[in-house]
Amino acid sequence: MEKKGVVLGISAYKQGSAAVLVADGEITAAAREERFSRVMGDSAFPATAVRYVLKEAGVEFGKVDAIVLDDPLPAGGSVKARWRRFAFQMRVLWMLKQFGRTKAPLLFPEHLLPCTANAFFPSPFERAAILTISETGTAICVGNKAHLRIIRETGEPSAAVLYRAFADFLGFDTGGELEGLALYGDAFSDQTQLFKEKITDELVEMKEDGAIVLDMYYFDAAKPLKISVREWELLFGIPQRARDGALTGGHANFASAACQVLTTIITRLVETVKMLTEESNLVMAGEVFSSCAANNRTIPSKLFKNIWIQPVAGAAGSALGAALAGHHVHLERRRMLVADADRMCYTCLGPEYAEQEIEAVLTRCGARYRHFKTFDELASVVSWDLAGGQVVGWFQGRMEFGVEGLGNRSVLADARNPKIQKALGLKTKRGERFVPFGASVLAEDASRWFPTVAVSPYKTTAFLLHERHRLPEVNPEEDIFTRLYRQRSSVPAVTCVDYSVRVQTVSEESNKKLWTLLNCFKKLTQTGLLANTAFQIGDRPMACTPEDAYNDFLYSELDCLVMGNFLLYHNKQQGAGGKVNQVRKQGEQEDSKQT
C-alpha cells in the first residue's frame, strides 16, 4: 500500500518566511511566521509556523517523509556564491535540530522548482502552460498531471525586479499601490510619454519575446535589486518619493508610464508562452500577478481558454511550492484533481479557535461582549451595524495564508457609504489610501454588479462595474485624494477611478459565514456586497489569535469586533480594567520602535 506521503515545505531567511505541510496530496496547513511573532514580514526561520503545521496535521516531526527548503540562492557560480549557499543549508540544518530527530531527506531544490510547483500543482487543471516571474528569474513550463517540463528559463533580471524598482522609487512597499496610482495618471500626457521613453531608451531593453535587459548603471552595485536613487532622480527629473510623502500628478504619470511598460513586457511573455506551449490553460504565479490591474491589462484572454492565478506569492508561495514539489516530484505521488476546483482551500489554512477558547480570552481580558446562541441571529444584528456605518472586525474559522482577508480575518464595511473609504483607512490605522478596498459579493448576485464577472474567490481580478451603478466623473483634473473621495458609483468605497472593482465572489461553499452575513445585509439593504480588507491594523501582521484580534481591536478605531458568535462594541470597552488605554499606549510604543 502506498504511504500517505507527508512533506514539510519551508521558506526561511527572506521576507515573509513560512511553513506548509502537505499530506496525501492535500494542503493540510500553512502559515507565515509573522502571524505568530507579530513582526511584519518576519524573515526569521519559521520555527513557530513549523510547529503549528505539524500540530494541525497531527504529525510528529520524525514521521515526515521529506523536508523541502526553498533555496533562493542559485547553484554553482563563484566560490563566494557556493559558500553562501552552503552556509544557508547548514543554518537550516542547525535550526531543524530543535524539532527532534528525523530520517526524512532534507532537499534544497533551486528556486525555479518551488515557483513552478506553486503555480501549477494547486491549480484546477490536469495540464497547463505555466508562467512564473520572481526576482530570481522568469520561467515558462508545461505541467501535466504530476509532471513539470521546463520550456524556457531566464535568470535575472525579470519583470519582478523592474516592478519592485518602480514601486520603490514611488515610496511604495507593494506593486499593487503602483498599479493603483497609475489609474490617476494621464496615460497620454507629454510627461507620461517622456517618462515612458526614458524607461525604454535608458533603463530597460524590451525584447519581442518578453525578455528584458536592465541597464545596471541605474541599480545599486552592492545590492543589485535596489535602485540607485541618485541616478533615477537624474534620469526622470523628479525626486524619489518618501514613504509618507505627498502624492502629485507627476507621481501618478510616472506610475502610468511604468505600468504601460510592464503591460508590454508581460503581454509579450504571455504571447510567447502560448507560442511555445500551444496549451489551452494558463497558470501564473509571482508578486507581479498579485495586482488586479496587472492581470486585467496584461492577459490577452483570447489566447487561453482558462487562466488561474496563484493567490499566494513571495516566500509563502515558495514554501507551498516546495512542499508540493516534494510530494509530487520527489515522492512521485499522483495528483488528485477535483472538478472545477483548485486545491487552495480558499487560502484558509491557518489556526482556528473554538468558542470556548475565544470566551476564555475575552474573560481573561475583562472584555465586555454579547454572545449569540445562533450565528444567524448574530449576522442579523451585525448587518444593522454595518448599514448604520459601523466598521466591523471579523474573526472566524481558519486564518488565511495569503495577505488578503477573504472572510476569516477581515475588516468589513458598507461599500455604499461614501465616507467609508476614508474611515476604513483611518480606523485600521493605515492612513489615507488612494486605492479603494476590495469587495466581497454574493456569487449569485455578482453578474448584477459586474457584467463580465467570473468566479473570483481570491480578489486576484478586478471587473468593471455595471454602467447602471456608475456616476459620471466630475472633474478629472482634481488632486488624487479629492478624486478618490468623490462618489463615482453606488458602491464608492470599492470603486476605482476607472470604475473597476477588485472582486471576491462568495458562495455558501467557499465561506458559509460570510455568505450568510452578505445575505442578511442584502435582506436589509438590497445590496449583497460589502467592502472587505484584511484584519491588519497599522503595521501589524494580520490578526492570528483571539488575543491578537482583541488587542488590535482596542488599539484601532474599529467600531465592532465579531469573534465566533461573540460581538463586542468599542465604545463599551472603556473602563474594562483600563485595557483600552494600556493597549493603545503599547501599540504606539511598538509603532515608534518600528519607524
C-alpha distance (Angstrom), angle and dihedral (degrees) to the residues before:
residue distance angle dihedral
M1 . . .
E2 3.82 . .
K3 3.79 114.5 .
K4 3.77 117.3 -112.9
G5 3.79 93.1 -113.4
V6 3.80 113.9 -136.0
V7 3.81 116.8 -164.9
L8 3.79 128.8 -177.5
G9 3.80 114.6 -152.9
I10 3.81 120.3 -163.4
S11 3.79 137.7 -178.7
A12 3.79 115.3 -170.5
Y13 3.80 144.3 172.4
K14 3.77 95.3 26.2
Q15 3.78 131.0 87.8
G16 3.79 111.8 -69.8
S17 3.82 99.9 18.9
A18 3.80 113.8 -168.5
A19 3.79 147.8 170.3
V20 3.81 130.6 -135.4
L21 3.79 132.3 -174.9
V22 3.80 122.1 -154.9
A23 3.81 118.8 -169.9
D24 3.80 123.9 -177.6
G25 3.80 89.4 -14.0
E26 3.80 94.5 -54.8
I27 3.80 123.2 115.6
T28 3.80 96.3 -123.6
A29 3.80 102.0 175.6
A30 3.80 139.1 -6.0
A31 3.79 134.7 173.6
R32 3.79 142.8 161.9
E33 3.79 118.6 -120.7
E34 3.83 91.8 -129.9
R35 3.81 90.5 67.8
F36 3.81 90.2 63.7
S37 3.82 101.1 33.4
R38 3.83 91.9 43.0
V39 3.82 88.9 -137.2
M40 3.80 109.9 129.0
G41 3.81 111.9 -121.4
D42 3.82 91.7 2.0
S43 3.81 109.5 -165.2
A44 3.81 96.7 -172.9
F45 3.78 122.3 117.3
P46 3.85 103.0 -74.8
A47 3.80 96.5 -121.3
T48 3.81 95.7 148.3
A49 3.79 91.7 46.0
V50 3.82 89.7 51.2
R51 3.81 90.9 52.1
Y52 3.78 90.4 48.7
V53 3.82 96.9 51.4
L54 3.82 91.7 46.6
K55 3.81 91.6 49.4
E56 3.81 93.3 44.8
A57 3.80 91.0 52.8
G58 3.80 93.2 42.6
V59 3.80 91.0 -124.5
E60 3.79 127.6 139.9
F61 3.80 116.3 -134.7
G62 3.80 90.4 -119.8
K63 3.81 90.9 56.7
V64 3.81 95.4 58.6
D65 3.81 112.4 115.5
A66 3.81 97.2 -152.3
I67 3.80 139.2 3.4
V68 3.79 114.5 -151.1
L69 3.80 123.7 -168.3
D70 3.76 123.0 -163.3
D71 3.80 101.7 -126.8
P72 3.81 109.7 -154.0
L73 3.81 92.6 -172.6
P74 3.82 118.4 84.9
A75 3.79 120.2 -123.2
G76 3.78 119.7 -109.5
G77 3.77 120.6 10.3
S78 3.78 127.0 115.7
V79 3.78 125.3 -10.7
K80 3.80 88.4 -104.7
A81 3.82 91.4 52.8
R82 3.80 92.5 48.5
W83 3.79 90.2 48.5
R84 3.81 91.2 51.4
R85 3.80 90.4 51.5
F86 3.81 91.5 48.5
A87 3.82 91.1 48.5
F88 3.81 90.4 50.1
Q89 3.80 91.4 52.2
M90 3.80 93.8 47.1
R91 3.79 90.9 48.5
V92 3.80 90.4 53.5
L93 3.80 91.9 46.8
W94 3.79 90.3 52.8
M95 3.81 92.6 49.7
L96 3.81 92.3 50.4
K97 3.80 91.2 59.6
Q98 3.81 90.2 77.5
F99 3.82 90.1 70.3
G100 3.80 95.4 57.8
R101 3.77 135.4 -110.8
T102 3.77 124.6 -30.5
K103 3.78 138.4 171.5
A104 3.78 92.2 -153.4
P105 3.81 115.6 122.9
L106 3.79 115.3 -109.3
L107 3.80 108.7 -136.4
F108 3.81 129.2 -165.6
P109 3.81 107.7 -171.6
E110 3.77 116.8 -178.1
H111 3.79 114.7 -95.5
L112 3.82 93.7 -101.0
L113 3.81 93.8 69.7
P114 3.85 97.8 53.6
C115 3.83 90.0 44.8
T116 3.78 92.6 51.5
A117 3.80 93.8 42.1
N118 3.81 90.1 50.4
A119 3.80 90.3 54.7
F120 3.81 99.5 45.5
F121 3.80 114.6 25.1
P122 3.85 97.1 60.3
S123 3.82 91.8 44.4
P124 3.83 122.9 105.7
F125 3.82 93.2 -120.9
E126 3.79 128.7 99.7
R127 3.80 88.7 -151.6
A128 3.79 132.8 7.4
A129 3.77 146.4 152.3
I130 3.80 112.1 -97.9
L131 3.80 128.7 -146.1
T132 3.80 119.3 -177.9
I133 3.78 126.0 176.6
S134 3.79 120.1 -172.7
E135 3.77 134.8 153.6
T136 3.80 89.2 -96.5
G137 3.79 94.6 55.5
T138 3.79 151.1 -65.3
A139 3.79 127.1 -80.3
I140 3.78 135.4 -169.9
C141 3.79 114.1 -163.7
V142 3.78 142.9 154.5
G143 3.78 122.8 -125.9
N144 3.79 121.0 -157.2
K145 3.82 118.9 177.1
A146 3.83 103.0 -54.2
H147 3.79 96.2 -16.8
L148 3.80 131.4 95.1
R149 3.80 125.3 -160.9
I150 3.80 122.4 -168.9
I151 3.80 113.5 -136.5
R152 3.79 99.9 172.8
E153 3.78 134.4 -5.6
T154 3.79 129.1 -174.0
G155 3.79 126.8 -179.0
E156 3.77 127.7 -145.8
P157 2.93 133.8 2.5
S158 3.78 103.9 56.9
A159 3.78 136.3 162.0
A160 3.82 86.7 -99.7
V161 3.82 90.7 64.5
L162 3.80 90.9 49.9
Y163 3.82 91.3 44.4
R164 3.80 92.1 54.3
A165 3.82 92.1 42.9
F166 3.81 92.1 55.6
A167 3.81 90.5 48.1
D168 3.81 91.6 48.0
F169 3.81 92.6 51.9
L170 3.80 89.1 54.4
G171 3.81 92.8 47.8
F172 3.80 96.8 -108.6
D173 3.78 129.3 139.3
T174 3.80 93.8 -153.4
G175 3.77 137.4 37.1
G176 3.79 90.6 -129.3
E177 3.79 89.1 73.9
L178 3.81 89.3 51.3
E179 3.80 90.1 54.9
G180 3.79 91.4 46.0
L181 3.79 93.6 51.4
A182 3.81 91.3 48.1
L183 3.81 89.4 67.5
Y184 3.82 89.3 66.0
G185 3.79 93.4 53.5
D186 3.79 127.1 92.8
A187 3.79 103.0 -115.2
F188 3.81 92.8 -161.8
S189 3.80 101.2 42.0
D190 3.80 120.6 120.0
Q191 3.81 90.4 -116.4
T192 3.82 93.1 52.6
Q193 3.79 92.0 48.3
L194 3.81 90.7 48.2
F195 3.81 90.6 52.2
K196 3.79 89.6 48.9
E197 3.81 92.5 50.2
K198 3.81 91.6 50.4
I199 3.80 90.9 49.7
T200 3.80 94.0 50.6
D201 3.83 96.8 36.7
E202 3.81 99.4 43.1
L203 3.79 112.7 12.3
V204 3.80 108.6 38.4
E205 3.79 137.2 16.2
M206 3.81 111.0 -148.2
K207 3.78 118.1 -153.9
E208 3.80 124.0 -154.2
D209 3.81 92.7 -110.2
G210 3.82 93.7 54.4
A211 3.80 96.9 -99.0
I212 3.80 115.2 133.7
V213 3.79 137.8 -158.2
L214 3.80 117.5 -153.6
D215 3.79 123.1 -152.9
M216 3.81 98.7 -124.4
Y217 3.81 90.0 -158.4
Y218 3.80 85.0 85.5
F219 3.80 94.0 53.1
D220 3.79 131.8 74.5
A221 3.80 109.9 -93.1
A222 3.81 91.4 -149.6
K223 3.83 93.2 47.0
P224 3.83 107.3 26.4
L225 3.81 94.1 -169.9
K226 3.82 91.2 57.1
I227 3.78 123.5 81.3
S228 3.79 124.0 -116.5
V229 3.79 95.5 -120.9
R230 3.81 96.8 -160.9
E231 3.80 93.3 52.4
W232 3.81 92.4 47.5
E233 3.79 91.4 50.4
L234 3.81 91.2 50.5
L235 3.80 91.9 46.6
F236 3.80 97.7 49.4
G237 3.80 99.5 28.8
I238 3.80 94.8 -129.8
P239 3.82 129.6 96.6
Q240 3.78 122.3 -110.8
R241 3.80 108.3 -95.0
A242 3.80 116.7 -117.0
R243 3.80 114.3 -125.2
D244 3.79 91.4 -107.9
G245 3.80 95.3 32.5
A246 3.79 125.5 124.7
L247 3.80 118.8 -88.1
T248 3.79 117.6 -126.0
G249 3.77 137.6 -174.5
G250 3.80 87.9 -103.2
H251 3.80 90.5 58.8
A252 3.80 90.1 49.4
N253 3.81 91.7 50.0
F254 3.81 91.1 48.9
A255 3.81 89.5 51.2
S256 3.80 89.7 49.4
A257 3.81 91.8 51.7
A258 3.80 91.7 46.2
C259 3.80 92.1 51.3
Q260 3.79 92.2 48.1
V261 3.80 88.9 56.2
L262 3.81 92.6 46.0
T263 3.80 89.6 48.4
T264 3.81 90.6 55.7
I265 3.81 93.0 47.7
I266 3.80 96.1 49.0
T267 3.80 94.2 41.1
R268 3.81 89.1 54.8
L269 3.81 90.0 47.9
V270 3.81 92.0 51.6
E271 3.81 90.5 48.8
T272 3.81 89.1 50.1
V273 3.81 90.8 50.4
K274 3.80 89.9 54.7
M275 3.80 92.7 46.9
L276 3.82 94.0 49.1
T277 3.81 99.1 41.1
E278 3.83 106.6 26.3
E279 3.81 87.5 -154.2
S280 3.81 123.0 151.0
N281 3.83 95.5 -144.4
L282 3.80 126.3 61.2
V283 3.80 129.0 -165.6
M284 3.80 123.6 -173.0
A285 3.79 136.7 -171.4
G286 3.79 135.4 -180.0
E287 3.78 139.7 86.8
V288 3.81 90.0 -86.9
F289 3.80 87.4 68.0
S290 3.81 93.5 49.4
S291 3.79 87.9 84.0
C292 3.79 116.2 85.1
A293 3.79 91.9 -154.5
A294 3.80 90.6 55.7
N295 3.79 91.4 49.5
N296 3.79 94.6 48.5
R297 3.79 95.8 47.5
T298 3.78 101.5 38.2
I299 3.78 105.2 45.6
P300 3.81 114.8 84.9
S301 3.81 91.5 -152.3
K302 3.81 95.3 -162.0
L303 3.79 90.7 66.1
F304 3.80 93.7 67.0
K305 3.78 131.0 36.7
N306 3.81 93.9 -147.9
I307 3.81 132.5 19.1
W308 3.81 127.4 -169.1
I309 3.81 123.7 -173.7
Q310 3.81 120.2 -159.3
P311 3.84 106.1 -124.5
V312 3.82 94.7 -154.7
A313 3.80 115.7 69.1
G314 3.80 138.1 160.7
A315 3.79 122.3 38.4
A316 3.80 92.4 -22.8
G317 3.79 90.6 55.9
S318 3.80 89.8 48.5
A319 3.82 90.9 54.4
L320 3.80 89.6 51.6
G321 3.78 91.7 47.1
A322 3.81 90.9 48.3
A323 3.81 91.5 54.5
L324 3.81 93.2 46.8
A325 3.81 92.3 45.5
G326 3.79 89.1 52.0
H327 3.78 91.0 51.5
H328 3.80 100.5 44.1
V329 3.82 103.1 26.6
H330 3.82 105.6 30.7
L331 3.82 99.4 31.1
E332 3.82 90.7 31.9
R333 3.79 93.5 -137.1
R334 3.78 120.0 168.2
R335 3.78 120.8 -105.4
M336 3.81 114.2 -120.1
L337 3.81 116.0 -152.4
V338 3.79 129.9 -160.5
A339 3.80 115.7 -152.4
D340 3.82 113.0 -96.8
A341 3.81 93.3 -11.9
D342 3.77 134.5 103.8
R343 3.80 123.0 -142.4
M344 3.80 99.4 -120.1
C345 3.83 95.0 103.0
Y346 3.83 85.6 -135.3
T347 3.88 85.0 -66.1
C348 3.84 89.2 -75.6
L349 3.80 95.5 133.8
G350 3.81 103.0 125.7
P351 3.81 135.9 90.1
E352 3.79 123.6 -50.8
Y353 3.80 129.9 -168.0
A354 3.79 133.2 -141.9
E355 3.80 123.4 -126.1
Q356 3.81 90.2 -105.9
E357 3.81 91.7 55.0
I358 3.80 92.0 49.2
E359 3.80 92.0 47.9
A360 3.81 91.5 49.5
V361 3.81 90.6 54.3
L362 3.80 93.3 47.5
T363 3.80 91.8 48.2
R364 3.79 92.5 48.4
C365 3.81 90.8 49.8
G366 3.79 93.1 49.0
A367 3.80 90.7 -120.1
R368 3.77 122.9 170.7
Y369 3.76 111.4 -133.0
R370 3.78 147.2 152.0
H371 3.79 121.5 -129.0
F372 3.80 123.1 -151.9
K373 3.79 124.2 -152.5
T374 3.80 92.3 -145.3
F375 3.78 132.2 33.4
D376 3.80 91.5 -135.9
E377 3.80 90.2 61.2
L378 3.81 90.5 48.9
A379 3.82 92.0 48.7
S380 3.80 90.9 51.8
V381 3.82 92.9 53.2
V382 3.82 93.1 44.5
S383 3.82 89.9 50.8
W384 3.79 89.5 59.5
D385 3.81 89.8 48.9
L386 3.81 91.4 50.9
A387 3.79 92.5 47.3
G388 3.80 88.0 51.2
G389 3.82 91.5 59.4
Q390 3.81 98.8 -96.5
V391 3.81 120.3 149.1
V392 3.81 110.1 -137.3
G393 3.80 131.1 -156.1
W394 3.81 107.3 -144.7
F395 3.83 120.3 -157.7
Q396 3.82 116.5 175.0
G397 3.79 139.7 142.1
R398 3.80 125.1 -26.2
M399 3.80 118.9 -2.2
E400 3.80 118.5 -109.9
F401 3.81 117.8 -106.1
G402 3.80 94.4 -149.2
V403 3.79 128.9 64.5
E404 3.81 94.1 -102.2
G405 3.78 123.4 91.0
L406 3.80 104.0 -130.8
G407 3.78 99.5 177.9
N408 3.80 103.8 -64.2
R409 3.80 100.8 72.0
S410 3.81 101.2 19.5
V411 3.77 144.1 132.1
L412 3.80 110.7 -137.9
A413 3.79 133.7 -164.0
D414 3.80 142.4 162.1
A415 3.82 106.5 -83.5
R416 3.83 90.7 -159.6
N417 3.79 92.0 67.0
P418 3.85 110.3 95.8
K419 3.82 90.5 -153.3
I420 3.80 95.4 54.2
Q421 3.82 97.4 81.7
K422 3.81 90.9 63.3
A423 3.81 94.5 34.4
L424 3.81 93.8 54.2
G425 3.79 92.3 53.6
L426 3.79 93.3 48.1
K427 3.81 97.2 40.9
T428 3.80 91.2 52.0
K429 3.83 90.0 46.5
R430 3.81 92.8 -122.2
G431 3.79 93.2 118.4
E432 3.77 126.5 -133.1
R433 3.81 113.1 -22.9
F434 3.78 124.7 -159.4
V435 3.82 90.4 -161.8
P436 3.83 112.6 79.7
F437 3.78 118.5 -127.8
G438 3.78 124.1 -100.7
A439 3.79 123.2 -96.6
S440 3.80 129.5 -127.3
V441 3.80 109.4 -154.9
L442 3.79 133.5 177.7
A443 3.80 106.5 -98.3
E444 3.79 90.8 -135.1
D445 3.83 90.9 54.8
A446 3.81 98.6 40.6
S447 3.81 96.4 98.9
R448 3.81 90.4 56.0
W449 3.78 88.7 62.4
F450 3.80 101.8 30.9
P451 3.82 116.5 31.3
T452 3.82 94.3 -163.7
V453 3.80 96.0 42.3
A454 3.80 122.7 142.0
V455 3.79 130.6 -177.6
S456 3.81 103.9 -61.3
P457 3.82 113.0 170.2
Y458 3.83 97.1 159.8
K459 3.83 107.3 47.3
T460 3.79 89.0 -116.5
T461 3.79 92.5 128.9
A462 3.80 133.7 54.1
F463 3.79 122.6 -151.1
L464 3.79 131.0 -162.7
L465 3.78 114.3 -104.8
H466 3.81 116.2 -116.1
E467 3.81 111.6 -94.4
R468 3.80 92.6 -120.8
H469 3.82 89.3 64.9
R470 3.83 95.0 49.4
L471 3.79 131.3 97.5
P472 3.83 121.6 -156.7
E473 3.82 120.7 -97.5
V474 3.82 107.9 -102.1
N475 3.80 103.3 -159.2
P476 3.82 120.7 -8.2
E477 3.82 89.9 -170.6
E478 3.83 93.1 69.5
D479 3.80 120.9 108.1
I480 3.79 119.4 -87.1
F481 3.80 100.4 -97.6
T482 3.81 94.3 42.3
R483 3.81 88.6 54.4
L484 3.79 90.6 44.7
Y485 3.79 94.5 56.3
R486 3.79 95.6 44.1
Q487 3.78 110.4 107.2
R488 3.80 106.0 -113.5
S489 3.80 99.7 163.5
S490 3.79 144.8 12.0
V491 3.83 87.2 -91.7
P492 3.83 101.7 41.7
A493 3.82 96.8 163.6
V494 3.80 91.1 70.0
T495 3.82 103.1 29.9
C496 3.81 120.7 103.8
V497 3.80 121.7 -148.1
D498 3.82 89.7 -98.4
Y499 3.84 90.0 52.7
S500 3.79 93.1 -108.4
V501 3.81 121.4 137.9
R502 3.79 128.3 -159.6
V503 3.80 100.7 -127.1
Q504 3.79 136.7 -154.8
T505 3.79 111.2 -174.9
V506 3.81 110.2 -150.2
S507 3.79 123.5 -156.3
E508 3.78 130.7 177.5
E509 3.79 88.0 -106.8
S510 3.81 96.9 49.1
N511 3.83 97.9 48.0
K512 3.80 116.5 -7.8
K513 3.81 96.7 -174.4
L514 3.80 95.5 49.6
W515 3.82 88.8 43.6
T516 3.81 89.6 52.8
L517 3.80 91.6 49.6
L518 3.81 91.6 49.0
N519 3.80 90.1 51.4
C520 3.81 91.5 50.3
F521 3.80 90.0 48.6
K522 3.81 89.9 48.8
K523 3.82 92.1 52.7
L524 3.78 88.7 53.2
T525 3.82 100.5 40.8
Q526 3.85 106.6 14.7
T527 3.82 85.9 -119.2
G528 3.81 119.6 110.5
L529 3.80 93.1 -171.7
L530 3.82 134.3 92.2
A531 3.80 136.1 -179.1
N532 3.81 108.0 -109.3
T533 3.79 130.4 -171.2
A534 3.80 132.2 162.0
F535 3.81 119.8 -78.5
Q536 3.78 89.9 -111.3
I537 3.78 119.3 133.1
G538 3.81 119.0 -156.6
D539 3.79 111.6 -46.8
R540 3.79 93.1 -23.0
P541 3.82 121.9 113.8
M542 3.79 121.1 -106.4
A543 3.82 112.5 -68.0
C544 3.80 109.4 -94.1
T545 3.81 107.7 172.5
P546 3.82 132.7 33.7
E547 3.82 87.2 -106.3
D548 3.80 90.3 55.2
A549 3.78 91.7 48.5
Y550 3.80 94.2 48.3
N551 3.81 94.5 45.8
D552 3.81 91.7 46.5
F553 3.80 88.9 48.1
L554 3.80 91.3 54.7
Y555 3.80 93.1 44.4
S556 3.80 92.4 48.7
E557 3.79 132.2 60.4
L558 3.81 94.4 -116.8
D559 3.79 111.4 144.5
C560 3.80 98.3 -146.4
L561 3.78 139.8 15.5
V562 3.79 124.3 -155.4
M563 3.81 118.3 -166.6
G564 3.77 114.8 171.5
N565 3.80 104.7 -48.0
F566 3.81 93.1 -23.2
L567 3.80 122.1 106.8
L568 3.80 123.4 -164.8
Y569 3.80 129.5 -175.9
H570 3.79 119.0 -149.5
N571 3.80 94.6 -140.4
K572 3.81 90.4 56.3
Q573 3.80 94.4 55.1
Q574 3.80 92.9 70.8
G575 3.77 109.2 115.5
A576 3.80 93.2 18.3
G577 3.78 91.6 142.8
G578 3.80 90.8 -52.3
K579 3.78 87.0 -71.7
V580 3.81 96.9 138.2
N581 3.79 97.0 58.9
Q582 3.80 91.5 39.0
V583 3.80 93.3 54.2
R584 3.80 93.0 44.2
K585 3.80 91.4 51.3
Q586 3.81 91.1 49.4
G587 3.80 90.7 47.6
E588 3.78 93.0 50.8
Q589 3.81 90.0 50.2
E590 3.82 90.9 50.6
D591 3.80 91.5 48.7
S592 3.81 91.9 50.1
K593 3.82 90.5 51.4
Q594 3.82 91.8 51.6
T595 3.79 93.2 49.3
